[in-house]
């Protein structure tokens, strides 16, 4: 499949990316003025009565934020906390902030929030205005004592206490800001903690490596049915990925010893049954994020790989130390 625009121009220097460089300078100026407006109070920020942990990235597209949010929520629950999760709900049809339930329509709430609601066991709210969504969540769930903001690093309207930035092996691409490159903010942007997804840490400390582990699949048409890796031996496999970095998923399948014919779709792609018709396919493999959009028309030979994020215990210790420090600050 032909490379996407980002692959052609954002992750290398090309004539088009160089031609767009002046526009990226204008974008940088707008960013700087916006941050200054929030810093001096011209644009007000909303401060919540509970700590806010932002999980985001500097580049456009997916770097592995969703598995990190799930891992972080599970850790907080294990340590006695009661987290809630707030997300924009990218490409959702929701106009106002709303709660996301395990049975919510994916078109209404978006693929990532639905996956978060199902996998985390935490209250999940969405809204373009993340501050309003957070306030709605806390009103509905006053027991929540910490909020995780999924992909809200640039949403300065909501004040935050801890910022975690996730990078993958693509790094910062060609190093240019939008539209010449993938950067949402300058590479000099400071955060509290860096997380390197399935790649060595290149940022200054504190930086922690995250690995995605998993070798079991669930049947998309029957989610409670789990299938072990051995079930796909000697089968004709196809794989699809509509995520920010599809190569990572395909590499993971190859690392499990699975040889598949791979099909790339745009991030957050709204699948139809015809998209997934492959004549010689004995098993179709996909991500959990793709699976939530395919359940309504899923066939019995479609499977989603279940993965969990793994990080060093020092990562969680640092998060807890920062949260505990807020109590006495």
C-alpha positions in Angstrom: 0.0 0.0 0.0 1.2 3.5 -0.9 2.8 5.4 2.0 0.7 8.0 3.7 1.4 11.8 3.6 3.2 11.7 7.0 5.4 8.8 6.0 6.3 10.6 2.7 7.0 14.1 4.1 6.9 14.3 8.0 9.4 11.6 8.7 12.1 12.7 6.3 13.2 15.9 4.5 11.3 16.2 1.2 10.8 19.1 -1.2 7.3 19.6 0.1 8.3 19.6 3.8 11.0 22.1 3.1 8.5 24.3 1.1 6.1 24.2 4.1 8.8 25.1 6.6 7.9 28.9 6.6 4.3 28.0 7.5 5.7 25.9 10.4 7.4 29.1 11.7 4.0 30.8 11.7 2.5 27.9 13.6 5.3 28.1 16.1 4.5 31.8 16.7 0.8 31.0 17.2 1.8 28.3 19.7 4.1 30.7 21.6 1.4 33.4 21.8 -1.2 30.8 23.0 1.0 29.5 25.8 1.8 33.0 26.9 -1.9 33.9 27.0 -2.5 31.0 29.4 0.6 31.8 31.4 -0.4 35.4 32.1 -4.1 34.6 32.5 -5.5 36.2 29.4 -6.9 32.8 28.6 -8.0 31.2 31.9 -7.2 27.6 32.9 -9.5 25.4 34.9 -7.9 23.9 38.1 -9.7 20.8 39.4 -9.9 19.7 43.0 -8.1 16.5 42.2 -4.6 15.9 40.6 -4.5 15.6 36.8 -2.1 13.4 34.9 -1.7 14.2 31.2 -0.6 11.4 28.9 0.3 12.9 25.5 2.9 13.3 22.8 4.7 16.0 20.9 3.9 14.6 17.4 0.6 14.1 15.5 -0.7 10.6 15.6 -0.4 7.6 17.8 2.7 6.7 19.8 1.1 4.2 22.3 -0.8 6.5 24.7 -3.8 4.3 25.1 -2.0 1.2 26.5 0.0 3.5 28.8 -3.3 5.1 30.1 -4.7 1.7 30.8 -1.5 0.6 32.5 -1.4 3.7 34.6 -5.1 3.4 35.6 -4.5 -0.2 36.7 -1.5 0.7 38.8 -3.4 3.6 40.5 -6.3 1.3 41.3 -3.9 -1.3 42.7 -2.3 1.3 44.9 -5.7 2.3 46.4 -6.5 5.3 44.1 -9.8 5.8 42.3 -8.9 7.2 38.8 -11.1 8.6 36.2 -10.2 9.0 32.5 -11.0 12.0 30.2 -10.5 11.9 26.5 -11.4 14.2 23.6 -13.3 11.4 21.8 -11.6 11.9 18.4 -14.1 11.6 15.5 -17.0 11.0 17.9 -20.4 12.4 17.2 -20.9 13.7 20.7 -21.5 17.5 20.9 -21.4 17.9 24.7 -19.4 16.2 27.3 -20.7 12.7 28.1 -20.0 9.5 29.9 -18.7 6.5 28.0 -20.0 3.0 28.9 -18.9 -0.4 27.7 -21.9 -0.6 25.5 -21.7 2.9 24.0 -21.9 3.1 20.2 -18.5 3.5 18.8 -19.7 6.2 16.3 -20.9 8.3 19.2 -18.0 8.1 21.6 -15.0 7.2 19.4 -12.8 4.1 19.3 -10.2 4.9 21.9 -12.6 6.1 24.7 -14.7 3.0 24.1 -11.7 0.8 24.5 -10.6 2.7 27.6 -14.1 2.3 29.2 -14.1 -1.5 28.5 -10.6 -2.3 29.5 -10.0 0.1 32.5 -13.0 -0.4 34.7 -12.8 3.4 35.4 -15.3 6.1 34.7 -14.5 7.6 31.3 -15.9 10.9 29.9 -15.3 12.5 26.6 -15.6 16.1 25.3 -13.9 18.5 23.0 -13.7 20.8 26.0 -11.6 18.5 28.3 -12.1 20.8 31.3 -15.9 20.5 31.0 -15.7 16.8 30.5 -13.5 16.5 33.6 -15.9 18.5 35.7 -18.8 16.3 34.4 -16.9 13.2 35.4 -16.2 14.5 38.9 -19.8 15.5 39.4 -21.0 12.1 38.4 -18.2 10.3 40.3 -17.1 12.3 43.3 -15.2 9.3 44.6 -12.5 9.8 41.9 -9.3 11.2 43.5 -7.1 11.5 40.3 -7.8 12.1 36.6 -5.9 10.8 33.7 -6.2 13.0 30.6 -5.7 11.0 27.5 -4.0 13.0 24.7 -4.4 16.4 26.3 -0.9 17.8 26.5 -1.8 20.8 24.2 -5.2 21.4 25.9 -3.9 24.2 28.2 -7.5 25.1 29.3 -7.2 22.3 31.8 -4.5 22.7 34.4 -2.4 19.7 35.0 0.0 18.4 37.8 2.0 15.7 35.9 2.8 15.6 32.2 3.9 12.3 30.6 5.0 12.4 26.9 5.2 9.2 24.9 7.5 8.7 21.9 8.0 5.7 19.6 10.8 4.7 17.3 9.9 7.4 14.8 10.9 10.1 17.3 10.3 13.6 16.1 10.4 12.8 12.4 12.1 15.5 10.4 12.0 17.8 13.4 9.6 20.4 11.9 6.4 21.7 13.3 3.0 21.3 11.6 2.5 21.5 8.6 6.1 20.8 7.5 6.6 18.0 10.1 4.8 16.0 12.7 5.5 18.2 15.8 2.6 19.7 17.6 5.0 21.7 19.8 8.7 22.5 19.7 11.1 19.8 20.5 12.3 21.9 23.4 9.0 21.4 25.2 9.6 20.3 28.8 7.5 17.5 30.5 7.8 15.7 33.8 8.3 12.2 32.5 9.2 10.7 29.1 8.1 7.2 28.0 9.8 5.5 25.1 7.5 2.9 23.5 9.3 -0.2 22.4 12.5 1.7 21.8 15.5 2.8 23.9 15.2 6.1 25.8 16.9 9.0 24.1 15.4 11.8 26.2 16.9 13.2 29.4 15.8 11.6 32.6 13.4 10.7 33.9 12.7 8.5 30.9 11.3 5.0 31.0 11.0 2.3 28.3 7.6 0.8 27.7 7.1 -2.6 26.0 3.8 -3.9 24.7 3.4 -7.6 25.5 0.8 -10.1 24.5 0.4 -13.4 22.6 -3.3 -14.1 23.0 -6.1 -13.1 20.7 -9.8 -12.6 21.3 -12.4 -13.4 18.7 -14.0 -10.1 17.6 -17.4 -11.7 17.0 -17.3 -13.4 20.4 -15.2 -11.3 22.7 -15.1 -13.8 25.6 -13.5 -16.4 23.3 -9.7 -16.3 23.7 -7.3 -18.0 21.2 -3.7 -18.9 21.8 -0.9 -18.1 19.4 -0.6 -21.7 18.3 -4.0 -21.6 16.7 -2.7 -19.6 13.8 0.2 -21.9 12.8 0.2 -22.7 9.1 -2.8 -20.5 8.4 -3.1 -17.9 5.7 -3.1 -14.7 7.7 -4.1 -11.2 6.9 -3.6 -8.3 9.2 -5.1 -4.8 9.3 -4.2 -1.7 11.3 -5.9 1.7 11.4 -3.6 3.2 14.1 -1.0 6.0 14.2 1.9 3.6 13.7 0.7 0.5 11.9 4.2 -0.8 11.4 4.6 -1.4 15.2 1.6 -3.7 15.1 2.8 -5.6 12.1 6.3 -5.9 13.6 4.7 -7.3 16.8 2.9 -10.0 14.8 6.2 -10.9 13.1 7.9 -11.0 16.4 5.3 -13.6 17.5 6.3 -15.7 14.5 3.2 -14.9 12.4 3.6 -14.2 8.7 0.7 -12.1 7.5 -0.3 -10.1 4.5 -0.6 -6.6 5.9 -3.1 -3.8 5.1 -2.7 -0.3 6.3 -5.7 2.0 6.9 -5.8 5.6 8.1 -5.7 6.2 11.9 -9.3 6.0 13.4 -10.5 4.5 10.1 -14.3 3.7 10.1 -14.2 0.2 8.7 -16.9 -1.4 6.6 -17.3 -5.1 5.9 -16.1 -4.7 2.4 -12.8 -3.2 3.6 -11.9 -6.6 5.1 -12.8 -9.0 2.4 -9.7 -10.9 1.5 -10.3 -14.0 -0.5 -7.5 -16.2 0.7 -7.8 -15.3 4.4 -8.1 -18.0 7.0 -7.7 -15.6 9.9 -7.8 -11.8 10.0 -5.7 -10.2 12.8 -6.2 -6.6 14.1 -5.6 -4.3 17.0 -8.1 -3.9 19.9 -8.7 -0.3 18.7 -9.7 -1.6 15.3 -11.8 -4.4 16.7 -14.2 -2.1 18.6 -15.2 -0.6 15.2 -15.7 -4.0 13.6 -17.8 -5.9 16.1 -21.2 -5.1 14.5 -20.2 -7.0 11.3 -17.4 -9.2 12.6 -16.9 -12.7 11.2 -15.9 -15.8 13.2 -12.3 -15.8 11.9 -11.4 -12.2 12.9 -9.2 -11.8 16.0 -7.8 -8.9 18.0 -4.4 -9.1 19.7 -4.5 -8.4 23.4 -1.6 -6.3 24.6 -0.5 -4.8 27.9 2.1 -2.2 28.6 5.0 -3.1 30.8 7.2 -0.5 32.5 9.8 -0.6 35.3 8.4 -0.3 38.8 10.5 2.9 39.1 8.0 4.6 36.7 5.1 3.9 39.0 7.1 4.8 42.1 7.8 8.2 40.6 4.2 8.8 39.7 3.1 8.0 43.2 5.9 10.1 44.7 4.7 13.1 42.6 1.1 12.6 43.6 2.0 12.3 47.3 4.1 15.4 47.0 1.1 17.3 45.8 -0.7 16.7 49.1 2.0 18.6 51.0 2.9 21.2 48.4 
